[in-house]
Amino acid sequence: MAPRKKKEETNEVKITEITAEAVEKEAEKKNDDSEEKSEKKVKKEVKKLSETELKRVMTDTKETLVPLTDYIACSVHLGTKVITPDMRRFVYKRRADGLAVLNTNLIDDKIREAVKFMIQFSPEDIFIACKREAAWPAVERFAEATGIRKFTKKYPAGIITNLQLETFFEAKMALICDPWVDKNALNDANKVGVPVLAICDTNNYTAGVTTMIPANNKSRKSVGIILFILAREYLKAMGKADHAKKLKIEDFAGKIETAAEVEEFKRERHNKKYEAQAESVDVAEKVAEGV
């Protein structure tokens, strides 16, 4: 009986050792899994912080050239559904309807760069070209305020490249409102080596553009507020602060609606739509009843 009892005791010791080893391995595995999850979590958090730092969310409280609400009210930040590789770095996100949303802080930064670029040139050496009709009132006011030569409707081809033209003049800088629509002015500027400042939307390519402002270049309000800021800051830099103070944003961009006015407009539009639908239902019911 003694050998059998000894054998059973030996088996019990082995089982205990195996169980202990299994428990230890399971504990190590849990620790490893926990550490791996923790490491992944840290990496994810670092990635989030990095993206936030790089993109600087639109609600950033830094001081801008005009109130952030004015930028939003003028839809400066609304791009198109098309995003070119040149413009991708300025896009903050896409809306539910597919429209690209530009980072307003980056827009503000680029406008500041544009002003520094512009003040290197005298008004008589600059011209602005804008073929898009919606922005003509803003361009007119910009030219009037700064003394910069303007070309709306159609840009006269060769005016800065053909010495034989009576209207020829020597330009040193070009300001264009859309690299695609105003491509003739852009091409002429590139031919004679004139630097170009352009307002570029998300669907624009920036080839041939020296300095650019990423913004909505399709609406009067958006182009208007940008030209208002450029005119104001340019005049200040040229020592004409008094003239700059007299400029009004409404003259460039039209009436700027407040957030409350926008909400009221949406509410009225919704009510009118609801009333129209109710009226249609009422007519349909009367027809059905044979009235």
TAPEUR-V372315 format. One record per residue. N is the residue number from 1. D_FIRST is the distance of its C-alpha to the first C-alpha in whole Angstrom. Layout:
BEGIN
n:d_first
N:D_FIRST
N:D_FIRST
END
This chain:
BEGIN
n:d_first
1:0
2:4
3:6
4:5
5:6
6:9
7:10
8:11
9:12
10:14
11:15
12:17
13:19
14:20
15:21
16:23
17:25
18:26
19:27
20:29
21:30
22:32
23:33
24:35
25:36
26:37
27:39
28:41
29:42
30:43
31:45
32:46
33:48
34:49
35:51
36:52
37:54
38:55
39:57
40:58
41:60
42:61
43:63
44:64
45:66
46:67
47:69
48:70
49:72
50:73
51:75
52:76
53:78
54:79
55:81
56:82
57:82
58:85
59:85
60:85
61:87
62:89
63:93
64:94
65:98
66:99
67:96
68:93
69:94
70:98
71:96
72:94
73:97
74:98
75:95
76:95
77:92
78:92
79:92
80:91
81:89
82:89
83:88
84:89
85:87
86:89
87:89
88:85
89:84
90:87
91:85
92:83
93:82
94:83
95:84
96:83
97:86
98:85
99:88
100:87
101:87
102:88
103:87
104:90
105:89
106:89
107:93
108:94
109:93
110:95
111:98
112:98
113:98
114:100
115:103
116:102
117:103
118:106
119:108
120:108
121:111
122:114
123:115
124:118
125:115
126:113
127:113
128:111
129:110
130:109
131:109
132:107
133:110
134:107
135:108
136:111
137:112
138:110
139:111
140:115
141:114
142:112
143:115
144:117
145:115
146:114
147:117
148:115
149:116
150:115
151:115
152:114
153:114
154:115
155:114
156:117
157:116
158:117
159:118
160:116
161:116
162:120
163:123
164:125
165:125
166:127
167:124
168:122
169:120
170:118
171:115
172:112
173:109
174:108
175:107
176:106
177:104
178:102
179:101
180:102
181:104
182:106
183:105
184:109
185:109
186:106
187:107
188:110
189:109
190:106
191:109
192:111
193:108
194:109
195:105
196:104
197:103
198:101
199:99
200:97
201:95
202:91
203:93
204:95
205:95
206:96
207:97
208:100
209:100
210:100
211:99
212:97
213:97
214:94
215:95
216:96
217:100
218:100
219:102
220:105
221:103
222:100
223:103
224:105
225:103
226:102
227:105
228:106
229:104
230:105
231:109
232:108
233:106
234:108
235:111
236:109
237:109
238:112
239:114
240:115
241:112
242:115
243:115
244:112
245:111
246:114
247:112
248:110
249:107
250:109
251:111
252:109
253:106
254:108
255:107
256:103
257:101
258:99
259:96
260:97
261:100
262:97
263:95
264:98
265:99
266:96
267:96
268:100
269:99
270:96
271:98
272:101
273:98
274:97
275:101
276:101
277:98
278:99
279:103
280:102
281:99
282:102
283:105
284:102
285:102
286:106
287:106
288:103
289:105
290:108
291:110
END
